[in-house]
Amino acid sequence: MMLSVKQKEELNKAIADYLKTNGYLETLEKFQEEADVGEVNSKQVGLLEKKWTMVIKLQKKIMDLETQLASASKEISSGGLPSKEKRDPNEWIPRQPAKYSLTGHRNTVNAVAFHPQYTVMVSGSEDTSIKVWDWEHGDFERTLKGHRDSVQDVAFDSTGKLLVSCSADMAVKIWDFVGFECLKTLNGHDHNVSSVCFMPSGFHVLSASRDKTLKMWEVSTGFCAVTFSGHGDWVRMARPNEDGTLIASCSNDQTVRVWNVGTRECKWSLREHSHVVECVAWAHAKCTSAIKPGSGPFLASGARDKTVILWDIGAGVALCTLHGHDNWVRGLVFHPGGSKLVSVGDDKTLRIWDLANRRLAKSFEAHTHFVTSLDFHKDRPFVITGSVDTQIRVWECR
Protein backbone atom coordinates (compact mmCIF):
# COMPACT_ATOMS: atom_id res chain seq x y z
CA MET A 1 0.00 0.00 0.00
CA MET A 2 1.46 3.32 -1.13
CA LEU A 3 1.39 6.41 1.10
CA SER A 4 0.79 9.88 -0.28
CA VAL A 5 3.46 12.55 0.14
CA LYS A 6 1.45 14.14 2.98
CA GLN A 7 0.93 10.79 4.73
CA LYS A 8 4.67 10.01 4.50
CA GLU A 9 5.49 13.42 5.97
CA GLU A 10 3.06 12.92 8.89
CA LEU A 11 4.38 9.40 9.55
CA ASN A 12 7.99 10.60 9.57
CA LYS A 13 7.14 13.38 12.02
CA ALA A 14 5.31 10.91 14.27
CA ILE A 15 8.34 8.60 14.23
CA ALA A 16 10.62 11.54 15.02
CA ASP A 17 8.41 12.52 17.96
CA TYR A 18 8.46 8.92 19.27
CA LEU A 19 12.28 8.73 19.03
CA LYS A 20 12.66 12.08 20.78
CA THR A 21 10.17 11.25 23.56
CA ASN A 22 11.90 7.96 24.33
CA GLY A 23 15.42 9.37 24.28
CA TYR A 24 16.73 7.76 21.07
CA LEU A 25 18.54 10.96 20.17
CA GLU A 26 21.33 9.52 17.98
CA THR A 27 18.80 7.54 15.98
CA LEU A 28 16.60 10.63 15.78
CA GLU A 29 19.45 12.74 14.39
CA LYS A 30 20.26 10.14 11.72
CA PHE A 31 16.58 9.68 10.87
CA GLN A 32 15.97 13.43 10.52
CA GLU A 33 18.98 13.69 8.27
CA GLU A 34 17.95 10.84 5.95
CA ALA A 35 14.18 11.46 5.96
CA ASP A 36 14.44 15.25 5.83
CA VAL A 37 11.93 15.62 8.66
CA GLY A 38 10.59 19.08 9.33
CA GLU A 39 9.55 20.48 12.69
CA VAL A 40 7.12 18.32 14.66
CA ASN A 41 3.90 20.13 15.57
CA SER A 42 1.35 19.32 18.29
CA LYS A 43 -0.67 17.24 15.85
CA GLN A 44 2.06 14.58 15.65
CA VAL A 45 2.85 14.42 19.38
CA GLY A 46 2.06 10.92 20.68
CA LEU A 47 0.48 10.00 17.34
CA LEU A 48 2.53 6.82 16.78
CA GLU A 49 1.56 5.36 20.17
CA LYS A 50 -2.11 6.21 19.59
CA LYS A 51 -2.10 4.60 16.15
CA TRP A 52 -0.32 1.50 17.45
CA THR A 53 -2.82 1.10 20.32
CA MET A 54 -5.64 1.48 17.82
CA VAL A 55 -4.15 -1.23 15.60
CA ILE A 56 -3.94 -3.66 18.54
CA LYS A 57 -7.60 -3.01 19.44
CA LEU A 58 -8.66 -3.47 15.82
CA GLN A 59 -6.71 -6.73 15.57
CA LYS A 60 -8.50 -8.01 18.67
CA LYS A 61 -11.87 -7.00 17.22
CA ILE A 62 -11.00 -8.75 13.96
CA MET A 63 -10.05 -11.95 15.81
CA ASP A 64 -13.35 -11.89 17.74
CA LEU A 65 -15.30 -11.33 14.52
CA GLU A 66 -13.40 -14.13 12.76
CA THR A 67 -14.28 -16.49 15.63
CA GLN A 68 -17.95 -15.53 15.38
CA LEU A 69 -17.89 -15.80 11.57
CA ALA A 70 -16.32 -19.26 11.72
CA SER A 71 -19.01 -20.35 14.19
CA ALA A 72 -21.79 -18.94 12.01
CA SER A 73 -20.32 -20.52 8.85
CA LYS A 74 -20.18 -23.89 10.57
CA GLU A 75 -23.83 -23.60 11.58
CA ILE A 76 -24.88 -22.58 8.05
CA SER A 77 -22.90 -25.35 6.36
CA SER A 78 -24.57 -27.91 8.59
CA GLY A 79 -28.00 -26.67 7.62
CA GLY A 80 -28.51 -24.15 10.40
CA LEU A 81 -28.61 -24.64 14.14
CA PRO A 82 -28.90 -28.25 15.27
CA SER A 83 -32.20 -29.07 16.95
CA LYS A 84 -32.21 -29.60 20.69
CA GLU A 85 -32.78 -33.30 20.09
CA LYS A 86 -29.60 -33.59 18.01
CA ARG A 87 -27.41 -31.36 20.15
CA ASP A 88 -25.80 -32.54 23.37
CA PRO A 89 -27.40 -30.53 26.22
CA ASN A 90 -23.93 -30.10 27.68
CA GLU A 91 -23.08 -28.00 24.62
CA TRP A 92 -26.13 -25.72 24.69
CA ILE A 93 -25.11 -22.06 24.80
CA PRO A 94 -27.20 -18.86 24.93
CA ARG A 95 -28.00 -17.40 21.53
CA GLN A 96 -29.57 -14.26 20.15
CA PRO A 97 -32.15 -12.90 20.08
CA ALA A 98 -33.31 -12.80 23.70
CA LYS A 99 -36.50 -14.78 24.30
CA TYR A 100 -37.80 -12.04 26.60
CA SER A 101 -36.76 -8.53 27.66
CA LEU A 102 -38.48 -7.88 30.97
CA THR A 103 -39.12 -4.32 32.12
CA GLY A 104 -40.50 -3.03 35.40
CA HIS A 105 -37.55 -1.89 37.49
CA ARG A 106 -36.99 1.86 37.66
CA ASN A 107 -33.24 1.64 38.10
CA THR A 108 -30.20 -0.63 37.57
CA VAL A 109 -30.75 -4.37 37.98
CA ASN A 110 -27.93 -5.56 40.26
CA ALA A 111 -28.75 -9.26 40.66
CA VAL A 112 -30.77 -12.07 39.09
CA ALA A 113 -31.40 -15.64 40.24
CA PHE A 114 -33.36 -18.65 38.98
CA HIS A 115 -35.66 -20.53 41.36
CA PRO A 116 -34.22 -24.07 41.77
CA GLN A 117 -37.56 -25.81 41.08
CA TYR A 118 -40.21 -23.55 39.57
CA THR A 119 -40.21 -21.50 36.38
CA VAL A 120 -39.74 -18.25 38.26
CA MET A 121 -36.77 -16.00 38.88
CA VAL A 122 -36.06 -12.94 41.02
CA SER A 123 -34.24 -9.69 40.38
CA GLY A 124 -32.84 -7.10 42.78
CA SER A 125 -32.50 -3.46 41.82
CA GLU A 126 -31.21 -0.08 42.84
CA ASP A 127 -34.89 0.98 43.00
CA THR A 128 -34.86 -0.89 46.40
CA SER A 129 -37.25 -3.61 45.20
CA ILE A 130 -37.09 -7.34 44.50
CA LYS A 131 -39.29 -8.53 41.65
CA VAL A 132 -40.53 -12.03 40.88
CA TRP A 133 -40.96 -13.08 37.24
CA ASP A 134 -42.21 -16.11 35.31
CA TRP A 135 -39.26 -16.63 32.98
CA GLU A 136 -41.01 -19.31 30.91
CA HIS A 137 -43.78 -16.97 29.75
CA GLY A 138 -42.09 -13.61 30.33
CA ASP A 139 -44.63 -12.41 32.90
CA PHE A 140 -44.21 -10.19 35.95
CA GLU A 141 -45.63 -11.80 39.11
CA ARG A 142 -45.01 -9.65 42.20
CA THR A 143 -42.77 -7.16 44.01
CA LEU A 144 -41.15 -7.74 47.41
CA LYS A 145 -40.55 -4.52 49.35
CA GLY A 146 -38.63 -4.07 52.58
CA HIS A 147 -35.16 -2.75 51.83
CA ARG A 148 -34.57 0.99 52.21
CA ASP A 149 -31.72 1.25 49.69
CA SER A 150 -30.33 -0.49 46.61
CA VAL A 151 -30.77 -4.28 46.59
CA GLN A 152 -27.31 -5.66 45.83
CA ASP A 153 -27.77 -9.44 45.67
CA VAL A 154 -30.42 -12.17 45.87
CA ALA A 155 -30.22 -15.97 46.24
CA PHE A 156 -32.40 -19.01 46.93
CA ASP A 157 -31.72 -21.92 49.24
CA SER A 158 -31.62 -25.39 47.65
CA THR A 159 -35.34 -26.01 48.30
CA GLY A 160 -36.49 -22.70 46.91
CA LYS A 161 -38.64 -22.08 49.99
CA LEU A 162 -36.35 -19.33 51.28
CA LEU A 163 -34.91 -16.28 49.53
CA VAL A 164 -32.12 -14.10 50.92
CA SER A 165 -31.33 -10.54 49.87
CA CYS A 166 -28.86 -7.84 50.87
CA SER A 167 -28.76 -4.11 50.42
CA ALA A 168 -26.85 -0.88 50.66
CA ASP A 169 -29.07 -0.24 53.70
CA MET A 170 -26.60 -2.58 55.52
CA ALA A 171 -29.25 -5.26 56.11
CA VAL A 172 -29.61 -8.89 55.07
CA LYS A 173 -33.20 -10.15 54.78
CA ILE A 174 -34.52 -13.73 54.72
CA TRP A 175 -37.85 -14.13 52.92
CA ASP A 176 -40.47 -16.87 52.98
CA PHE A 177 -40.89 -17.55 49.26
CA VAL A 178 -44.16 -19.38 49.83
CA GLY A 179 -45.97 -16.63 51.70
CA PHE A 180 -43.72 -13.86 50.27
CA GLU A 181 -43.06 -12.32 53.67
CA CYS A 182 -39.84 -11.17 55.30
CA LEU A 183 -39.02 -13.61 58.10
CA LYS A 184 -35.87 -12.02 59.50
CA THR A 185 -33.73 -8.93 59.08
CA LEU A 186 -30.07 -9.52 59.93
CA ASN A 187 -28.20 -6.45 61.15
CA GLY A 188 -24.50 -6.44 61.96
CA HIS A 189 -22.58 -5.11 58.98
CA ASP A 190 -21.32 -1.54 59.27
CA HIS A 191 -21.59 -0.64 55.59
CA ASN A 192 -23.14 -1.58 52.24
CA VAL A 193 -23.77 -5.37 52.01
CA SER A 194 -22.74 -6.28 48.48
CA SER A 195 -23.14 -10.07 48.33
CA VAL A 196 -25.27 -12.78 49.93
CA CYS A 197 -26.04 -16.48 49.45
CA PHE A 198 -26.99 -19.62 51.36
CA MET A 199 -24.36 -22.10 52.46
CA PRO A 200 -24.93 -25.55 50.86
CA SER A 201 -26.30 -26.99 54.12
CA GLY A 202 -29.02 -24.36 54.17
CA PHE A 203 -28.40 -23.67 57.87
CA HIS A 204 -26.35 -20.53 57.33
CA VAL A 205 -26.33 -17.43 55.13
CA LEU A 206 -23.05 -15.93 53.91
CA SER A 207 -22.72 -12.17 53.37
CA ALA A 208 -19.94 -9.81 52.26
CA SER A 209 -19.72 -6.09 52.86
CA ARG A 210 -17.99 -2.81 52.22
CA ASP A 211 -17.01 -2.97 55.92
CA LYS A 212 -14.23 -5.37 54.73
CA THR A 213 -15.76 -8.46 56.39
CA LEU A 214 -17.64 -11.64 55.56
CA LYS A 215 -20.28 -12.94 57.97
CA MET A 216 -22.05 -16.27 58.42
CA TRP A 217 -25.53 -16.04 59.94
CA GLU A 218 -27.69 -18.77 61.47
CA VAL A 219 -30.90 -19.04 59.44
CA SER A 220 -32.93 -20.34 62.39
CA THR A 221 -31.98 -17.60 64.87
CA GLY A 222 -30.65 -14.76 62.72
CA PHE A 223 -27.51 -14.54 64.88
CA CYS A 224 -24.08 -13.90 63.37
CA ALA A 225 -22.09 -17.10 63.95
CA VAL A 226 -18.77 -16.16 62.33
CA THR A 227 -17.05 -13.02 61.06
CA PHE A 228 -14.16 -13.42 58.62
CA SER A 229 -11.69 -10.51 58.60
CA GLY A 230 -8.61 -10.06 56.45
CA HIS A 231 -9.47 -8.08 53.34
CA GLY A 232 -8.08 -4.57 53.22
CA ASP A 233 -11.03 -3.03 51.41
CA TRP A 234 -14.63 -3.52 50.28
CA VAL A 235 -15.50 -7.23 49.87
CA ARG A 236 -17.45 -7.40 46.61
CA MET A 237 -18.56 -11.03 46.60
CA ALA A 238 -18.30 -14.24 48.62
CA ARG A 239 -19.33 -17.73 47.53
CA PRO A 240 -18.99 -21.21 49.13
CA ASN A 241 -17.79 -24.27 47.22
CA GLU A 242 -20.10 -27.24 46.57
CA ASP A 243 -19.61 -28.96 49.94
CA GLY A 244 -19.40 -25.75 51.97
CA THR A 245 -15.91 -26.40 53.33
CA LEU A 246 -14.33 -23.43 51.53
CA ILE A 247 -15.40 -19.86 50.85
CA ALA A 248 -13.98 -17.64 48.10
CA SER A 249 -14.18 -13.87 48.43
CA CYS A 250 -12.98 -10.98 46.27
CA SER A 251 -12.33 -7.37 47.05
CA ASN A 252 -11.37 -3.85 46.09
CA ASP A 253 -7.96 -4.75 47.56
CA GLN A 254 -7.40 -6.65 44.24
CA THR A 255 -7.15 -10.06 45.94
CA VAL A 256 -9.13 -13.26 45.94
CA ARG A 257 -9.15 -14.97 49.33
CA VAL A 258 -10.03 -18.58 50.05
CA TRP A 259 -11.23 -19.34 53.60
CA ASN A 260 -11.39 -22.66 55.45
CA VAL A 261 -14.84 -22.76 57.05
CA GLY A 262 -13.81 -25.32 59.67
CA THR A 263 -10.78 -23.42 60.98
CA ARG A 264 -12.12 -19.95 60.02
CA GLU A 265 -8.68 -19.12 58.65
CA CYS A 266 -7.60 -17.71 55.29
CA LYS A 267 -6.09 -20.56 53.27
CA TRP A 268 -4.96 -18.50 50.26
CA SER A 269 -4.62 -14.86 49.38
CA LEU A 270 -4.38 -14.86 45.58
CA ARG A 271 -2.86 -11.86 43.81
CA GLU A 272 -2.88 -11.75 40.01
CA HIS A 273 -5.49 -9.13 39.16
CA SER A 274 -4.38 -5.52 38.75
CA HIS A 275 -7.69 -3.89 39.67
CA VAL A 276 -10.79 -4.40 41.83
CA VAL A 277 -11.99 -8.03 41.70
CA GLU A 278 -15.75 -7.94 41.12
CA CYS A 279 -16.88 -11.57 41.10
CA VAL A 280 -15.95 -15.19 41.82
CA ALA A 281 -17.50 -18.53 40.85
CA TRP A 282 -16.59 -22.07 41.92
CA ALA A 283 -16.30 -24.71 39.21
CA HIS A 284 -18.54 -27.70 39.87
CA ALA A 285 -17.41 -31.34 39.61
CA LYS A 286 -18.22 -31.70 35.89
CA CYS A 287 -15.72 -28.94 35.03
CA THR A 288 -12.66 -30.87 36.24
CA SER A 289 -12.06 -32.87 33.04
CA ALA A 290 -12.20 -29.70 30.92
CA ILE A 291 -10.00 -27.56 33.18
CA LYS A 292 -7.35 -29.94 34.54
CA PRO A 293 -8.12 -33.63 35.16
CA GLY A 294 -7.00 -35.01 38.50
CA SER A 295 -6.63 -31.60 40.13
CA GLY A 296 -8.71 -28.86 41.76
CA PRO A 297 -10.91 -27.55 43.19
CA PHE A 298 -11.12 -24.70 40.69
CA LEU A 299 -12.29 -21.11 40.92
CA ALA A 300 -12.86 -18.31 38.42
CA SER A 301 -12.56 -14.61 39.20
CA GLY A 302 -13.47 -11.55 37.14
CA ALA A 303 -12.14 -8.05 37.64
CA ARG A 304 -12.05 -4.45 36.53
CA ASP A 305 -8.76 -5.21 34.76
CA LYS A 306 -11.05 -6.76 32.06
CA THR A 307 -9.77 -10.31 32.66
CA VAL A 308 -11.06 -13.63 33.95
CA ILE A 309 -8.58 -15.83 35.84
CA LEU A 310 -8.94 -19.56 36.42
CA TRP A 311 -7.38 -20.76 39.69
CA ASP A 312 -6.31 -24.18 40.95
CA ILE A 313 -7.24 -23.79 44.61
CA GLY A 314 -5.61 -27.08 45.56
CA ALA A 315 -2.23 -25.63 44.60
CA GLY A 316 -3.09 -21.96 45.15
CA VAL A 317 -1.96 -20.94 41.65
CA ALA A 318 -3.44 -19.24 38.59
CA LEU A 319 -3.92 -21.66 35.69
CA CYS A 320 -4.66 -19.12 32.96
CA THR A 321 -5.94 -15.64 32.24
CA LEU A 322 -8.77 -15.18 29.75
CA HIS A 323 -8.64 -11.94 27.76
CA GLY A 324 -11.53 -10.67 25.69
CA HIS A 325 -13.73 -8.26 27.62
CA ASP A 326 -13.27 -4.58 26.80
CA ASN A 327 -14.44 -3.36 30.20
CA TRP A 328 -15.04 -4.55 33.78
CA VAL A 329 -16.06 -8.19 34.21
CA ARG A 330 -19.14 -8.20 36.45
CA GLY A 331 -20.52 -11.75 36.54
CA LEU A 332 -19.42 -15.37 36.08
CA VAL A 333 -21.18 -18.74 36.00
CA PHE A 334 -19.98 -22.18 34.93
CA HIS A 335 -22.05 -24.04 32.32
CA PRO A 336 -24.01 -26.91 33.94
CA GLY A 337 -22.40 -29.28 31.41
CA GLY A 338 -18.93 -28.38 32.70
CA SER A 339 -17.21 -27.52 29.43
CA LYS A 340 -17.73 -23.76 29.39
CA LEU A 341 -17.67 -20.59 31.48
CA VAL A 342 -20.07 -17.69 30.86
CA SER A 343 -19.19 -14.10 31.74
CA VAL A 344 -20.79 -10.66 31.45
CA GLY A 345 -19.35 -7.20 31.81
CA ASP A 346 -19.51 -3.48 31.37
CA ASP A 347 -18.69 -3.86 27.66
CA LYS A 348 -22.40 -4.87 27.39
CA THR A 349 -21.49 -8.37 26.21
CA LEU A 350 -22.13 -11.95 27.23
CA ARG A 351 -19.16 -14.21 26.51
CA ILE A 352 -18.84 -17.99 26.44
CA TRP A 353 -15.39 -19.46 27.11
CA ASP A 354 -14.17 -22.92 26.06
CA LEU A 355 -12.49 -24.23 29.22
CA ALA A 356 -10.50 -27.06 27.61
CA ASN A 357 -8.95 -24.81 24.96
CA ARG A 358 -8.80 -21.68 27.16
CA ARG A 359 -10.34 -19.51 24.43
CA LEU A 360 -13.39 -17.43 23.63
CA ALA A 361 -16.04 -19.56 21.93
CA LYS A 362 -18.75 -16.95 21.37
CA SER A 363 -19.73 -13.43 22.35
CA PHE A 364 -22.57 -11.04 21.62
CA GLU A 365 -24.02 -7.77 22.87
CA ALA A 366 -26.54 -8.71 25.53
CA HIS A 367 -27.82 -5.27 26.64
CA THR A 368 -27.66 -1.64 25.64
CA HIS A 369 -25.79 -0.74 28.85
CA PHE A 370 -23.44 -2.40 31.37
CA VAL A 371 -24.38 -6.01 32.15
CA THR A 372 -24.24 -6.42 35.92
CA SER A 373 -25.33 -10.00 36.63
CA LEU A 374 -26.30 -13.41 35.25
CA ASP A 375 -27.49 -16.87 36.19
CA PHE A 376 -27.57 -20.20 34.31
CA HIS A 377 -30.42 -22.60 35.09
CA LYS A 378 -29.07 -25.88 36.48
CA ASP A 379 -31.55 -28.13 34.62
CA ARG A 380 -33.08 -26.11 31.81
CA PRO A 381 -31.34 -24.46 28.82
CA PHE A 382 -31.82 -20.85 29.86
CA VAL A 383 -29.63 -17.94 30.97
CA ILE A 384 -30.82 -14.66 32.52
CA THR A 385 -28.96 -11.34 32.64
CA GLY A 386 -29.53 -8.03 34.41
CA SER A 387 -28.29 -4.61 33.36
CA VAL A 388 -27.93 -0.92 34.07
CA ASP A 389 -30.50 -0.49 31.26
CA THR A 390 -33.07 -1.66 33.93
CA GLN A 391 -33.98 -4.77 31.91
CA ILE A 392 -33.75 -8.49 32.63
CA ARG A 393 -33.27 -10.63 29.55
CA VAL A 394 -34.01 -14.32 29.17
CA TRP A 395 -31.76 -16.20 26.74
CA GLU A 396 -32.60 -19.62 25.38
CA CYS A 397 -29.69 -22.01 24.86
CA ARG A 398 -29.49 -24.26 21.82
C-alpha positions in Angstrom: 0.0 0.0 0.0 1.5 3.3 -1.1 1.4 6.4 1.1 0.8 9.9 -0.3 3.5 12.6 0.1 1.4 14.1 3.0 0.9 10.8 4.7 4.7 10.0 4.5 5.5 13.4 6.0 3.1 12.9 8.9 4.4 9.4 9.6 8.0 10.6 9.6 7.1 13.4 12.0 5.3 10.9 14.3 8.3 8.6 14.2 10.6 11.5 15.0 8.4 12.5 18.0 8.5 8.9 19.3 12.3 8.7 19.0 12.7 12.1 20.8 10.2 11.3 23.6 11.9 8.0 24.3 15.4 9.4 24.3 16.7 7.8 21.1 18.5 11.0 20.2 21.3 9.5 18.0 18.8 7.5 16.0 16.6 10.6 15.8 19.5 12.7 14.4 20.3 10.1 11.7 16.6 9.7 10.9 16.0 13.4 10.5 19.0 13.7 8.3 17.9 10.8 6.0 14.2 11.5 6.0 14.4 15.2 5.8 11.9 15.6 8.7 10.6 19.1 9.3 9.6 20.5 12.7 7.1 18.3 14.7 3.9 20.1 15.6 1.3 19.3 18.3 -0.7 17.2 15.8 2.1 14.6 15.6 2.9 14.4 19.4 2.1 10.9 20.7 0.5 10.0 17.3 2.5 6.8 16.8 1.6 5.4 20.2 -2.1 6.2 19.6 -2.1 4.6 16.1 -0.3 1.5 17.5 -2.8 1.1 20.3 -5.6 1.5 17.8 -4.1 -1.2 15.6 -3.9 -3.7 18.5 -7.6 -3.0 19.4 -8.7 -3.5 15.8 -6.7 -6.7 15.6 -8.5 -8.0 18.7 -11.9 -7.0 17.2 -11.0 -8.8 14.0 -10.0 -11.9 15.8 -13.3 -11.9 17.7 -15.3 -11.3 14.5 -13.4 -14.1 12.8 -14.3 -16.5 15.6 -17.9 -15.5 15.4 -17.9 -15.8 11.6 -16.3 -19.3 11.7 -19.0 -20.4 14.2 -21.8 -18.9 12.0 -20.3 -20.5 8.9 -20.2 -23.9 10.6 -23.8 -23.6 11.6 -24.9 -22.6 8.1 -22.9 -25.4 6.4 -24.6 -27.9 8.6 -28.0 -26.7 7.6 -28.5 -24.1 10.4 -28.6 -24.6 14.1 -28.9 -28.3 15.3 -32.2 -29.1 17.0 -32.2 -29.6 20.7 -32.8 -33.3 20.1 -29.6 -33.6 18.0 -27.4 -31.4 20.1 -25.8 -32.5 23.4 -27.4 -30.5 26.2 -23.9 -30.1 27.7 -23.1 -28.0 24.6 -26.1 -25.7 24.7 -25.1 -22.1 24.8 -27.2 -18.9 24.9 -28.0 -17.4 21.5 -29.6 -14.3 20.1 -32.2 -12.9 20.1 -33.3 -12.8 23.7 -36.5 -14.8 24.3 -37.8 -12.0 26.6 -36.8 -8.5 27.7 -38.5 -7.9 31.0 -39.1 -4.3 32.1 -40.5 -3.0 35.4 -37.5 -1.9 37.5 -37.0 1.9 37.7 -33.2 1.6 38.1 -30.2 -0.6 37.6 -30.8 -4.4 38.0 -27.9 -5.6 40.3 -28.7 -9.3 40.7 -30.8 -12.1 39.1 -31.4 -15.6 40.2 -33.4 -18.7 39.0 -35.7 -20.5 41.4 -34.2 -24.1 41.8 -37.6 -25.8 41.1 -40.2 -23.5 39.6 -40.2 -21.5 36.4 -39.7 -18.2 38.3 -36.8 -16.0 38.9 -36.1 -12.9 41.0 -34.2 -9.7 40.4 -32.8 -7.1 42.8 -32.5 -3.5 41.8 -31.2 -0.1 42.8 -34.9 1.0 43.0 -34.9 -0.9 46.4 -37.2 -3.6 45.2 -37.1 -7.3 44.5 -39.3 -8.5 41.6 -40.5 -12.0 40.9 -41.0 -13.1 37.2 -42.2 -16.1 35.3 -39.3 -16.6 33.0 -41.0 -19.3 30.9 -43.8 -17.0 29.8 -42.1 -13.6 30.3 -44.6 -12.4 32.9 -44.2 -10.2 36.0 -45.6 -11.8 39.1 -45.0 -9.7 42.2 -42.8 -7.2 44.0 -41.2 -7.7 47.4 -40.5 -4.5 49.3 -38.6 -4.1 52.6 -35.2 -2.7 51.8 -34.6 1.0 52.2 -31.7 1.3 49.7 -30.3 -0.5 46.6 -30.8 -4.3 46.6 -27.3 -5.7 45.8 -27.8 -9.4 45.7 -30.4 -12.2 45.9 -30.2 -16.0 46.2 -32.4 -19.0 46.9 -31.7 -21.9 49.2 -31.6 -25.4 47.6 -35.3 -26.0 48.3 -36.5 -22.7 46.9 -38.6 -22.1 50.0 -36.4 -19.3 51.3 -34.9 -16.3 49.5 -32.1 -14.1 50.9 -31.3 -10.5 49.9 -28.9 -7.8 50.9 -28.8 -4.1 50.4 -26.8 -0.9 50.7 -29.1 -0.2 53.7 -26.6 -2.6 55.5 -29.2 -5.3 56.1 -29.6 -8.9 55.1 -33.2 -10.2 54.8 -34.5 -13.7 54.7 -37.8 -14.1 52.9 -40.5 -16.9 53.0 -40.9 -17.5 49.3 -44.2 -19.4 49.8 -46.0 -16.6 51.7 -43.7 -13.9 50.3 -43.1 -12.3 53.7 -39.8 -11.2 55.3 -39.0 -13.6 58.1 -35.9 -12.0 59.5 -33.7 -8.9 59.1 -30.1 -9.5 59.9 -28.2 -6.5 61.2 -24.5 -6.4 62.0 -22.6 -5.1 59.0 -21.3 -1.5 59.3 -21.6 -0.6 55.6 -23.1 -1.6 52.2 -23.8 -5.4 52.0 -22.7 -6.3 48.5 -23.1 -10.1 48.3 -25.3 -12.8 49.9 -26.0 -16.5 49.5 -27.0 -19.6 51.4 -24.4 -22.1 52.5 -24.9 -25.6 50.9 -26.3 -27.0 54.1 -29.0 -24.4 54.2 -28.4 -23.7 57.9 -26.4 -20.5 57.3 -26.3 -17.4 55.1 -23.1 -15.9 53.9 -22.7 -12.2 53.4 -19.9 -9.8 52.3 -19.7 -6.1 52.9 -18.0 -2.8 52.2 -17.0 -3.0 55.9 -14.2 -5.4 54.7 -15.8 -8.5 56.4 -17.6 -11.6 55.6 -20.3 -12.9 58.0 -22.0 -16.3 58.4 -25.5 -16.0 59.9 -27.7 -18.8 61.5 -30.9 -19.0 59.4 -32.9 -20.3 62.4 -32.0 -17.6 64.9 -30.7 -14.8 62.7 -27.5 -14.5 64.9 -24.1 -13.9 63.4 -22.1 -17.1 63.9 -18.8 -16.2 62.3 -17.0 -13.0 61.1 -14.2 -13.4 58.6 -11.7 -10.5 58.6 -8.6 -10.1 56.4 -9.5 -8.1 53.3 -8.1 -4.6 53.2 -11.0 -3.0 51.4 -14.6 -3.5 50.3 -15.5 -7.2 49.9 -17.4 -7.4 46.6 -18.6 -11.0 46.6 -18.3 -14.2 48.6 -19.3 -17.7 47.5 -19.0 -21.2 49.1 -17.8 -24.3 47.2 -20.1 -27.2 46.6 -19.6 -29.0 49.9 -19.4 -25.8 52.0 -15.9 -26.4 53.3 -14.3 -23.4 51.5 -15.4 -19.9 50.8 -14.0 -17.6 48.1 -14.2 -13.9 48.4 -13.0 -11.0 46.3 -12.3 -7.4 47.1 -11.4 -3.9 46.1 -8.0 -4.7 47.6 -7.4 -6.6 44.2 -7.2 -10.1 45.9 -9.1 -13.3 45.9 -9.1 -15.0 49.3 -10.0 -18.6 50.1 -11.2 -19.3 53.6 -11.4 -22.7 55.4 -14.8 -22.8 57.0 -13.8 -25.3 59.7 -10.8 -23.4 61.0 -12.1 -19.9 60.0 -8.7 -19.1 58.6 -7.6 -17.7 55.3 -6.1 -20.6 53.3 -5.0 -18.5 50.3 -4.6 -14.9 49.4 -4.4 -14.9 45.6 -2.9 -11.9 43.8 -2.9 -11.8 40.0 -5.5 -9.1 39.2 -4.4 -5.5 38.7 -7.7 -3.9 39.7 -10.8 -4.4 41.8 -12.0 -8.0 41.7 -15.8 -7.9 41.1 -16.9 -11.6 41.1 -16.0 -15.2 41.8 -17.5 -18.5 40.9 -16.6 -22.1 41.9 -16.3 -24.7 39.2 -18.5 -27.7 39.9 -17.4 -31.3 39.6 -18.2 -31.7 35.9 -15.7 -28.9 35.0 -12.7 -30.9 36.2 -12.1 -32.9 33.0 -12.2 -29.7 30.9 -10.0 -27.6 33.2 -7.3 -29.9 34.5 -8.1 -33.6 35.2 -7.0 -35.0 38.5 -6.6 -31.6 40.1 -8.7 -28.9 41.8 -10.9 -27.5 43.2 -11.1 -24.7 40.7 -12.3 -21.1 40.9 -12.9 -18.3 38.4 -12.6 -14.6 39.2 -13.5 -11.6 37.1 -12.1 -8.0 37.6 -12.0 -4.5 36.5 -8.8 -5.2 34.8 -11.1 -6.8 32.1 -9.8 -10.3 32.7 -11.1 -13.6 33.9 -8.6 -15.8 35.8 -8.9 -19.6 36.4 -7.4 -20.8 39.7 -6.3 -24.2 41.0 -7.2 -23.8 44.6 -5.6 -27.1 45.6 -2.2 -25.6 44.6 -3.1 -22.0 45.2 -2.0 -20.9 41.7 -3.4 -19.2 38.6 -3.9 -21.7 35.7 -4.7 -19.1 33.0 -5.9 -15.6 32.2 -8.8 -15.2 29.7 -8.6 -11.9 27.8 -11.5 -10.7 25.7 -13.7 -8.3 27.6 -13.3 -4.6 26.8 -14.4 -3.4 30.2 -15.0 -4.6 33.8 -16.1 -8.2 34.2 -19.1 -8.2 36.5 -20.5 -11.7 36.5 -19.4 -15.4 36.1 -21.2 -18.7 36.0 -20.0 -22.2 34.9 -22.1 -24.0 32.3 -24.0 -26.9 33.9 -22.4 -29.3 31.4 -18.9 -28.4 32.7 -17.2 -27.5 29.4 -17.7 -23.8 29.4 -17.7 -20.6 31.5 -20.1 -17.7 30.9 -19.2 -14.1 31.7 -20.8 -10.7 31.5 -19.4 -7.2 31.8 -19.5 -3.5 31.4 -18.7 -3.9 27.7 -22.4 -4.9 27.4 -21.5 -8.4 26.2 -22.1 -12.0 27.2 -19.2 -14.2 26.5 -18.8 -18.0 26.4 -15.4 -19.5 27.1 -14.2 -22.9 26.1 -12.5 -24.2 29.2 -10.5 -27.1 27.6 -8.9 -24.8 25.0 -8.8 -21.7 27.2 -10.3 -19.5 24.4 -13.4 -17.4 23.6 -16.0 -19.6 21.9 -18.8 -17.0 21.4 -19.7 -13.4 22.3 -22.6 -11.0 21.6 -24.0 -7.8 22.9 -26.5 -8.7 25.5 -27.8 -5.3 26.6 -27.7 -1.6 25.6 -25.8 -0.7 28.8 -23.4 -2.4 31.4 -24.4 -6.0 32.2 -24.2 -6.4 35.9 -25.3 -10.0 36.6 -26.3 -13.4 35.2 -27.5 -16.9 36.2 -27.6 -20.2 34.3 -30.4 -22.6 35.1 -29.1 -25.9 36.5 -31.5 -28.1 34.6 -33.1 -26.1 31.8 -31.3 -24.5 28.8 -31.8 -20.9 29.9 -29.6 -17.9 31.0 -30.8 -14.7 32.5 -29.0 -11.3 32.6 -29.5 -8.0 34.4 -28.3 -4.6 33.4 -27.9 -0.9 34.1 -30.5 -0.5 31.3 -33.1 -1.7 33.9 -34.0 -4.8 31.9 -33.8 -8.5 32.6 -33.3 -10.6 29.6 -34.0 -14.3 29.2 -31.8 -16.2 26.7 -32.6 -19.6 25.4 -29.7 -22.0 24.9 -29.5 -24.3 21.8 
